[in-house]
Amino acid sequence: MVKKINSIKGEIDQFPECRIYLNVNHLKKGTYILKITHKNKVIKTTTFKK
């Protein structure tokens, strides 16, 4: 069985402050990878489970 990879991408014009909140209530159970990019380079990668 081939594992299906889903990718969701979002962009925000400008942040009002220096905090980003990620609400994971509507995500299905599983392992997720969060990649933070700056100028098309990945600066931080975090893996979390729900």
C-alpha positions as CSV (number, residue, x, y, z in Angstrom):
1,M,0.0,0.0,0.0
2,V,1.4,3.4,-1.0
3,K,1.2,6.1,1.6
4,K,-0.7,9.2,0.3
5,I,1.0,12.5,1.1
6,N,-1.3,15.5,1.5
7,S,0.1,19.0,1.5
8,I,-1.6,22.2,2.6
9,K,0.0,25.6,2.0
10,G,-1.1,28.9,3.4
11,E,0.3,32.4,3.2
12,I,-0.3,35.4,5.4
13,D,0.5,39.0,4.3
14,Q,1.6,40.4,7.6
15,F,1.5,39.4,11.2
16,P,0.2,41.8,13.8
17,E,2.6,40.5,16.4
18,C,5.5,37.9,16.7
19,R,3.3,34.9,17.5
20,I,1.8,32.2,15.2
21,Y,-1.0,29.9,16.6
22,L,-1.7,26.6,14.9
23,N,-5.1,25.1,15.9
24,V,-5.0,21.3,15.4
25,N,-8.5,20.5,16.6
26,H,-9.8,19.7,13.1
27,L,-6.8,17.6,12.0
28,K,-7.1,13.8,11.8
29,K,-5.0,11.6,14.1
30,G,-1.6,11.0,12.8
31,T,1.9,12.4,12.4
32,Y,2.4,15.9,10.9
33,I,5.5,17.8,9.8
34,L,5.5,21.6,10.1
35,K,8.1,23.4,8.1
36,I,8.8,27.1,8.6
37,T,10.3,28.9,5.6
38,H,11.9,32.2,5.0
39,K,12.8,33.4,1.6
40,N,12.1,29.9,0.1
41,K,14.5,28.2,2.6
42,V,13.4,26.0,5.4
43,I,14.6,27.5,8.7
44,K,12.8,25.2,11.2
45,T,11.2,21.7,10.9
46,T,9.0,20.3,13.6
47,T,7.2,16.9,13.8
48,F,4.2,16.4,16.0
49,K,1.5,13.8,16.6
50,K,-2.2,14.3,17.2
